[in-house]
Amino acid sequence: MSEKSKISCCSLRSEYDLKSLGVRKFGPEQKSFGKTTIRLEPDVAQVFPNADVVNEALRFLIRVVQDNQVSAFTKQPHSSSEGADKTP
């Protein structure tokens, strides 16, 4: 290392506060900025090759669940009127 690079490397301006800087990690533990990271099990990852396919499948599942909840409410008779209509 040359003498010039030693000086510039070790002499920082007073406005630089390196104590407040965090260490950026690499790999699965790295911080994500604005995105949520979900780790899939290997058997699930074989079926879903990328994030778009996973999102499409989850949106489909959400629609199915929501449709079933709505249809379950509309198909069930009201319990209070059910017993009142019957004559002994």
Secondary structure as GFF3:
##gff-version 3
##sequence-region A 1 88
A	DSSP	alpha_helix	3	10	.	.	.	ID=ss1
A	DSSP	three_ten_helix	18	20	.	.	.	ID=ss2
A	DSSP	alpha_helix	42	47	.	.	.	ID=ss3
A	DSSP	alpha_helix	51	75	.	.	.	ID=ss4
A	DSSP	alpha_helix	79	84	.	.	.	ID=ss5
###
